[in-house]
Structure formats: structure tokens, C-alpha cells
Amino acid sequence: MLEPLFSPKSIAVIGASRTEGKLGHAVVSNLIQSGFQGKIYPINPQSSEILGLPAYPNLAAVDDKVDLAVIVIPAKGVLQALEECGEKGVGAVIIISAGFRETGHEGLLAERKMAEIARQYGMRIVGPNVLGVIDTLAPYNASFAAGMPRRGKIAFMSQSGALCTSILDIALARDIGFSRFVSLGNKADLNEIDFLEAWAEDPESRVILAYLEGISDGARFIEVARRITKHKPIVAIKSGTTSAGSRAVSSHTGTLAGSERAYEAAFKQAGLIRAHSVGHLFDLAVAFARQPLPRNDQVAVITNAGGPGIMATDAIERSGLRVANLAPETIAALRQALPPAASVLNPVDVLGDALSDRYRVALDLVSKDPNVGALLVILTPQFMTEIEETARAVSEVARKSDIPVLACFMGEANTQAGVKILTQNNVPNYIVPEQAVAALKAMVDQRRWQETPLPNFERFEVDRERVAEIFRKVRAEGRLQIGDAEARDILEAYHIPIPASKLCTTPEEAVAFAEQIGYPVVMKIASPDILHKTDIGGVRLNIQNASEVRDSFDLMVFRALRRMPDATIWGCLVQQQVRGGREIIVGMNRDPQFGPLVMFGLGGIYVEVLKDVAFRIAPFSREEAHEMMREIRAFNLLRGVRGQPPADIAACAETLLKVSQLVTDFPEIVEMDINPLMVFEEGRGVMGIDMRLVLAD
């Protein structure tokens, strides 16, 4: 699909320039210096020759097929140039020119026209507003970056062109190479999902890195990324996750949800590994690109200093990995090979006077231990330390071993020569143990993810028409909000248990129903205009007799009208009082990029204070529902503590799946809460006590 972009035989530069310092000059110069073996056609009506190449007045004057065009002219001429590319039969176009969507509405319209032209001629477009594209495999450098990166196993894409130049500079200093390097820009046509698909089966790209500011199609992104990460890691930085620009919402879920929560959930469900800084991104990238995945989560540490060894073991345990239990045979062999003062347990301390031979023996024994899933080698530069020879010993073991070997040569000035040897032999080095352990943790997580089967999305037999009828009625009345009195029918339609209840319009009707279901009962004000009933004194519990029912009815109606005189009051909902159980919340807020963001957490009136919640994008699997529940801090309360019986966690998971189906079936639902959802002892199920829901305009 993207062959003209990644395997071009000829490249035209529209806007090529003879003037140093201009983008058109930089692009032509980079193409020449990158070693591109195909033909380069500079396009400039004012020049006959540019950097030793014949120049052409326009694309039509080129008497040859052009696979790829790079446009580097002012914004006002880009659409015409794009039309000429289409007429010429160009397969792909990189639009470096800026001045489009980022300048306002007219620029956005121009980008839409670009996409239209691309569809018309069957071209693909990168950009506009990009640094360019670099392919070390072709090779070619169609960008205005300063220089060509070395070839490597990392594919990189970024929505920030300026960040691209910094990434390239850092990579050059650290001797890190790339297979392909793409600046996404404004994404008028090709976006991050297209490049994920293009690199999915690329054997020259062992890991995909991405800097993302926004995602074009959230649901498709999750689907595509989930498929790729089952065999190839994707590491991403996501910026712009603050609350700025988020819309106001009325439900608890809407208050707590937001773009950061949605991305966090989406990345988990897609199997993406999230980097929190550029430094972290590089730490993970070199580990994935240069070493195999761990075979298990047990890490062995070899060190010549006790303190760093302890730092490493602390980091291992904090991260959820395990300090490897060395096999008895390994311990015995280490005891025989190392000095008496050495520690032969994990971490293995070969002592500060260790030369390379002592390291080599320990490395050979520990790397072959059947319990060890990964190996971290720490070196501190002491007077007698053979830094370069030890680096060679580490490299030899890494080459022979089927487990990842990471190094931590602590220091910078004295360790440079050793680190260079490690890098040349594809052994990642980290300045401090915590960085190395963070990389190992990501690698173990990737291994676990690859071993997890793709999710199975269950479907339940439900009464969709009943829900659709409620929505039609609400809209016909000019409303968008649905309160508890109507929402109970929605829960019933999706087989989520609710207590016996009835909307009563008079005190007498309320008394009659209370007598029918038995005391005690709960009463709630029923109004389409009042979502948070507790705030106005619109809920009363533990009502014991007919007199209290009458008094509660009159008082709640009076309070509601006093606080909200324009509210429509239907009456009161009389409900069976549910005894026992623990309060949780299940909710949903429809994220503009990813769709239905479902929430689970500790419920009740303090949900916004405690914020003990977890999120997933619907639809999700039963296992993902259980993972979601395990993420909240209060999960142990559901499992049972201090003699309390465990709650019905299976019923909670099933309720999450039914809510997931509900909000997937009805995209017009933009917000909803079931709060509280009472969960009873194991085997006794759940019950939705209160629900509110908001429809889209």
C-alpha cells in the first residue's frame, strides 16, 4: 500500500532551491547525501541545475515516472502542485509546507481538499506541515533534518516535527539507529494507524515508537494496535492529556473521566507500552530493538558493588518483578568459582576488585540458570576494574544467551569506552539500575501480553427495542436526561437486577405500594430535571410505616420545588430497601476519540472524593473486566477482609459486560452512572439501586 513511499525508484522535489538555508535546498542535499540510488528530480522554474542535478520547470517536464514527490513551496501553491502530482501519476507525496489547519478554518478546508485530490488520483499524502520522511533501508532522506540517522531496528513516527529533530540528534549521540522515521504532521491523509499497519510485518522494524498528540480513529487504533502488539512491541508517548478543552459533563463518571483516562485505558487494551519521557522512550526502544524478551519475570543481578546491587533488587521488587532464585547447582558453582567473601546469592556480588575473568565466570553460570528470565550486569568503575574487557565479556554472554542481558555501567566519563563496546554488540546500557529495571519490566509486560489470547467479546440476549422506545419517548418530550424512575426499565432490559420499585404520583399510591412490598422502603424524588437527588434532600432511607411514607412524599416534593421551582416533578419513586452489600459504581462517559469509556470503582456519594476507579473502552472481554476491578485500591474489600465474606465479583464482571454492550448498542448514550450498584456475597449477585443517563443532542 505504501510502496511508493518506502521503496521509491524516483523522487521529485517541488520547490527545490539553489539557496543554502532554504528548505528546498536542504531536502535535495539530504537526498543526495543519504545515498539514494534512484533518480532525483529538482523542480524549480527559475533554475536549470540544482546541486549538480538537472532541474525542471514543472513536474510535467520530467520525462520519466515519479514515484514520490516532496512539496516544499508556500501553502498557496500546494493544492495546484498536488493536482499536478496526480496528473503525473505520482504514488505518494510528502507535503513539508506549513500554513494549513494550524492557521484556522481556511487551512482546514485546504487539507480536506488535499484528501479529496489524493482519493481522486489514488495517491497517499504524508503531512502537511512535516519535517519529512527518512528511510534507512531504501535509503533516502526526504526531510530538512540535520543529517541521516544510522540504520537500526526501530521504526519511529511523530506528530511533532520539532521533536523529530531532537530525537534524531539524541539518537545520533547514543548510536541508536532507525529503520524508518516519519513526521506525521497534520495527517490530511495518512495517519498513525496507516503506518502501524505498514510496519506490522516489517522484519527490519523490531519495535515501533510513536509520539502522539491525538489519534484519528480511536476504535480502529485499538483494533490495529492490539493485533500488532501480539508479535511486535509499540512504545508511545502521549502528550496533551490535561483537562484543557474537555467538555462540561454532569454525571460522576464525566467528572472523573477525561482524555488521560481514555488514553490510559486504550493503551492497556491495545497492548501499547507507555513511555513517560523521551529518555524513557529511548530506554525501552534499545531494549526491545537489541535484546530478546525475557522468558519469565525472574531477574538475576551480577554486580561489583553491594549498594547498586541492593538498589537493583529494590527496583525489581517495586516494579512487580521477582529477584530470581538461583538453582542450587548454580549457587554451588558460584561458591566454588568466586572468592569466599563474594555473595553467591542473588544479587551476585563479585566484589569491588573483580577483574573481567571473574565477571565472565559469574556471567556464564548465571545466564545458564534455568530459573533466570533476564540478567542485569552492574559495573562501578573502580581503580582496578577492567571496564572494556568486562564489556566484551558481557557482550559474549549476550550473544550466546536466549535471555535478555542488560548492562548498567554506572558512570559516564570512565565508562565511555566500555559502553561503546556494549552498544556495538547490541547490549543496552543504563546509567542507573532503576532505568534498566524499568526496561526489563516493560519487556516482561510485553511477553505476558503476547501470551494472552485476543479478547472474546461476549453478547447477551437483551431487549433492545424496549430501550429504544424509552429513548424515543424522552426525545419526543424534548429531554436528554434520564433519571432513576425511567432508567430502571433500561436496566431490566439488559438483565441487570433492580429492587422492586414504582413511580408514585400521590402519597396514597406511595403508601399502597410500600404496604405491598413491605417495610422498610426507600423514597426518592422523581424528576427529569434532578439528577443528583441527594444534593436537595431528595432521598430518604429506612422508612418504616405509612405515616413516614406520607410525610416523606410531601416533604421531598416541597424541598424539590423550593430548591428548583422550575423543575418538573413526577412524584416519588418508592423502592424496596436493599439490606447488606457493598456499594460500587459502574458508569460511562463517551470519549470523543475512543467512544464509550466505562468506569468501575468504589461507589456511593463519595466517589468523586475517593476517586478509586478504573476505566476500559467498550467493548471489552470478561478477563478485561476482571483486570479493571483488580486495579482499584478497594478491590481487597470485595475479596473479603477481616472475616467478611467475599463479594460476588463474577456478578460485578457480568454487569460490566452488560453495560459495555448497552453503551456499544446505543451510541447516543453519552453519559451514564449506576451508583450505587450493590454487590452482595459471592453467589448472591448485584442490584442496581440508582441510575442516571444522558443522551446526545
Secondary structure, DSSP 8 states (H G I E B T S, - for coil): --HHHHS-SEEEEET--SSTTSHHHHHHHHHHHTT--SEEEEE-TT-SEETTEE-BSSGGG--S--SEEEE-S-GGGHHHHHHHHHHHT-SEEEE----SGGG-HHHHHHHHHHHHHHHHHT-EEE-SS--EEEETTTTEEEE-SSS---EEEEEEEES-HHHHHHHHHHHHHTT--EEEEEE-TT-SS--HHHHHHHHTT-TT-SEEEEEES--S-HHHHHHHHHHHHTTS-EEEEE---SSTT-----SHHHHH--HHHHHHHHHHHHT-EE-SSHHHHHHHHHHHHHS---SSSEEEEEES-HHHHHHHHHHHHHTT-EE----HHHHHHHHHHS-TTSB-SSSEE--TT--HHHHHHHHHHHHT-TT-SEEEEEE---TT--HHHHHHHHHHHHHH-SS-EEEEE--STTTHHHHHHHHHTT--B-SSHHHHHHHHHHHHHHHHHHHS-----------HHHHHHHHHHHHHTT--EE-HHHHHHHHHHTT-----EEEESSHHHHHHHHHHH-SSEEEEEE-TT-S-GGGGT-EEEEE-SHHHHHHHHHHHHHHHHHH-TT----EEEEEE---S-EEEEEEEEEETTTEEEEEEEE-STTHHHH--EEEEESS--HHHHHHHHHTSTTHHHHH--TT---B-HHHHHHHHHHHHHHHHH-TTEEEEEEEEEEE-BTTS-EEE--EEEEE--
